[in-house]
Amino acid sequence: MKLPSIAFVGVLLAACSVTASPDLSGPVPLAHGAAASFTPLVEASSGAPSCVHPADAPLDPGSRAIAMLYRQPTTRQVTVTLDGTGTPVRYLDVRGDLSESDDRPADRTTIGLYLEQGYAVLSNREGAGPPDMLEVPLDEVLTSPRLGDPSREMQHVMATCAGAV
């Protein structure tokens, strides 16, 4: 068997190009805008939920988090963080890919409400691509039926799961 010459291999390698995957380790650009311009990539799930303990929720001293997990038809976890007095301070609705692994990423929509600060962050991520993130005023999303009525969903999580986890 005759091997190709080193010059021929060099020409072949020079003709190849490599496209690097996007670097997601740094900050993701956050645009400011209106909630009306955001369309969830993954719709809200309305199957039978169960209460779960959100192990990865960031907590301040004295606060706690409660969550509701929907498994069908689309995976969705809604987490409400309560301060020491039981007042909600954060709401996080993650739909689609709930994993932290990049092995087989799927589409994900995230709706985060920062109740004390008065703003929300809406995000869509297609597969392994970088997320598109939009910061909007809280009052534009709090009762939005297009986004699953976060205020009503937050009350549902609190009423159903506060004593369960």
C-alpha positions, 0 to 999 in steps of 0.5 A: 500500500502506497502512502500519500506524500507529506506535501499532499497531506499538507495541502489537504489539511490546509484546505480544511477549516474548523468552526469552533463551537461558541464559548459559553463560559463568559457572560451572555449578552443581555438585551433590554426590551419589551416582554411582547417581543419574547416568544417562548421556544418551549411552551408551558407544561400543564400535566400533573405536577409533583413537589420537589426540593430544588437542590440547586436554588441559590439561597440567602441566609434564612431563605428557602426554595420550593418547586413544582416539577411537571414531567409531561407533556414537556419537562418543566420546573417552577421554583419559588424562593422565599425570604425568611418571612415567607415572602416570595423574592424570586421565581424561576420557570425552566421549560424543556432541557432541565439538565446541566449537562451539555452531552445532549442539550435540547431546547430550553425556555427560562422565565426568571422574575426578580421580585424585589428588584422589579425586573424579569429575565426571559431566555430561549436556548436552542439546543447547544447554542447560546441563549437569547436573553431579554431583560424586561420590566417585571410588571410586563410579565407578572400576569402574562397569559402568554408566559403561563401567568407567573403570578398565578403559577407562583401562588399555585406552587406556594399553596401546593408545595410549601408544606410538602418539601 
